[in-house]
Amino acid sequence: MKRLLLASNNLPVHIKWQDDKYQINKADEQTISGLQDFYSKYKPEWIGLTEFENHEFSPKEIRSLEAALKPFHCVPIFPRERDLNLHLHGFSRNTLGPLFHYFTENVIYSEVSWKAYVKINRLYADKILKIIQEGDILWIHDYHLLLLPQMIREKRPDISIGLFSHVPFPSFEIFRLLPWRLEIVEGMLGADLIGFQTYDYVRHFMSSVRRLMGVDSVFNRISIGERTLKVDVFPKGINYERFRNKALEV
């Protein structure tokens, strides 16, 4: 059975420190909702951030939390506090987030935040490259990790990489406002399969690839050198039972 590695912003668990130990419970967040049956066909390992944003972990704390998360098949990432804040609340949420949702008046362009975004993506890449094995499939989730596909591709061209964006991809007229647009596109093109929620997002991405890199597509396939990747639409559903049960509680 192939092993599936999933890289996302957060691990699919809730973690809290209680009674001198870590208390861990499974979470039902966006990268899990509606996909449990699919994940059960593989041996998933999750790579992501913990819920502790303003805390510098000591080596002892890192070892303790890594051990506590191992039964949950979770591999935690431990960035520096400042880097995490600049990556998450800076570039991801104050640059890419509003830009991709067409709120251009709210976008903040910061070279410092961009460098932190690169640093955190590199931190993920370093961790993944330590544990990934031949035959593994890597599935990367969302706009927090758009540079990660190419970082892995450069070191492990043999690995199958998928990237799914849970947010819109804007038209080129909007995307071109981003000073680091070329780096973002090149990072995404490291994947073998790129998925979006709607056809419009696919069309916008293809347009940006063509205008920025001069690469045309044929039937949603992009050829770069000897490699061909596919971009397609994968509308994601919801956890119906969860919402139904909540509605019945009202």
N, C-alpha and C positions, 0 to 999 in steps of 0.2 A: 504494500500500500504506500502510495506517495505521501510525503509529509508536506503540509501546508503551513507556511509561515505568513503571519498577518501582521503588518506594520500599520499602526494607527496612532492618532494623537494620544488617546488614553487607553489603558488596559481595560478589559471588560469586567472589572471588579471594583468594588468599593472597599477602601482600606482606611482603617482608623486605629489609632494607638489607644489601647484600653487594657487596664489591669496588667501593665508592664509587658504587653505583647501586642503584636499586630492582629487585629480582627479583620478577616477578609471574607467578603460575600460577593457572589456573582452579580453582575449588573446587566441590565437589558438596555444597551445604548444603540446608537444608529448603525454601527458596523455589525451588530448581532441581530437586531430585530428583523424577523422574517427569514433569517438565513440559517437557523439552527439545524434544519434537516440537511442542508448542504454541507455545513461544517462537519457534521457527524460522519460523513463518508471518508473523512481524512483524519489525520492526527495533527490537529492544529496547535501551533505554538504562536503566542501573541507577543509582539514586541511593542512597547509603548511607555508612556509616562505614567507616574503614579499621580495621586490626587494632591500631593503635597507641593504647593507652588512656592511658598516662601520659607524654605527650609534647606539648609546645607547639610547633606547627609555625611556622617562620619564613616570611615571604612567599616567599623563594626556594625553600624546601622545598615549599611549597604549589604553586607553579608547576611545579616539577619532577615532583611526584607526579601532578598533573593531566595533564601531558603524557604520562607513562608509562602512565596508565590509559586514555587516550583510545582506543588501538587495541582495548582490551577493552570499549569502549562503557560505561565506568563513570565516574560523576560523583561524586567524593568529597565528604563533608561534614567540615568541620574545626571542631568545637566547642572551646571552652576546656576545659582538662583538668578543672577542678573541676566545671563544668557536666556534662560527660560522665559523670563518676563518680557524681554525684548522680542523674542521669537513669537511667543503666544499672544501677548497683549499688544505687541508692537506690529511686527510685519504681518503676521497671520490675520489678526482681527482688525487692525487699523489701516492696513494697506490692501492686502488681497481680498479680505472679506467685503468691505464696502465697494471696492473697484469691481469685483466680479458680480456684485448685485446692483451695479449701475448708480451707486450713491457717490458719484465722483467728488461732490463737495465735501465729503467726509473723509476722503483718503488722505493719509499722512505718508509722505515720502521721506524715509530716513535711512541714510547709509549705515548708521549704527545698527538699526533694526534688521536691515538686510544682511549684514555680516553675521548677526546672531542667528538668523534663519538658516544661513549656509552652515553655520557651526553645528546647529542642532541636527540638521539633515545629515551632516558628516558623522555626528555621534551615533545616529541610528545605523548608518552604513557600517561603521566600525564594529558595532555590536553584532549586526546581522552577518557580516563576513566571518566572524569568529564561530558562528554556530551553523551556518548554512552548509548543506551537504549536496553532493551530486544527486540529481533527480528531484530535489526539492522544488516546490513552486512558491514564489513570493508574491503576495497580494498586498499592495500598498493602498491605503485609504486616504483620500481627501487632500485638501489644499495645503495642509500643514507640511506635507512631505513631497512636494512636486519636484524637488531636485534629486530625491533618493533613487529613482529608477536608473538614471545615468551613472550615479555614483557606484551602484552595484554592478551595472553593465560593464563598466570599465575594468573591474577586477574579476568578475565572474560572467563572462559572455555566454557561458553554457547554461545559465539559470533562466528558467521561464519566469517572466515578470509581468504581472498585471497591475494596472493602476485604475482606480475608480474614483471619480470626483462626485462628491455628494452635493456640490454647489453648482450654480450656473457657470458657464464659460462665456464671457462677454463677447460682443462683436469686436472686430479688429479696431474700429474707431474708438472704442473704449480701452481695449487692451493695450493699444500702442502708447497710451499715456504712462504706462509703467516703465520706468527707466531700465528695469532688469527683465524686460519681456523676453529677450532672446535667451537669456540664461534659464528662464522658467520653461520655455518651449523645449529647449535642448534637454533639460532635465526630464521632462515628461516623455520625450521621444526615446528614452532609454528603455521603456516598457515594450513588451511584445503585443500587449492588448491594452488599449485605453478605453475606458467606458464612461459614458455620460448618461444623464437622466432623460434627455430629450434629443431629438434630431437637430433642433436649432443649435444646441450646445456643440454637437459634433460639427455642424457646418461652420460655426464660428471658429472652432479650433483649427479646422482644416484651412480656413481662410488665413488665419494667423501663421500657420506653418508655411503656406505658399508665399505669403508676402514677406515674411522674415527670413526664410531660408531658401526660397526659390524652388521648393520641392512640391511637385504635383502629386495628386492621389488618383488612384484608379479603383473604383468601387470600394471606397473607404480604406484602401490599403496604401501605405506610404513606403516607398523603397528608399533606403538610405545605405549607400554602398552595396554590400552583399546581403543586407538584412532587410526584411519586409515586416512591417508591423501593421496591425489593424486597429481602427477606431470605430466604435459602434455604440448603439443605444441599448441600454439595459435598465429600463424603468424599474425602480426598486419598490417593492410593496411594503406593507406594514405588518406588525404583529397583530392580526385581527382579534385573536382571543383576548389579548391584553386590553385593547380599547373597548371591546364588547363588555368584558367583565367590569371595567371601570364605569361604563355607561349604566350598567345595571345596578351599580352601587348608589347611584344618585337618587 
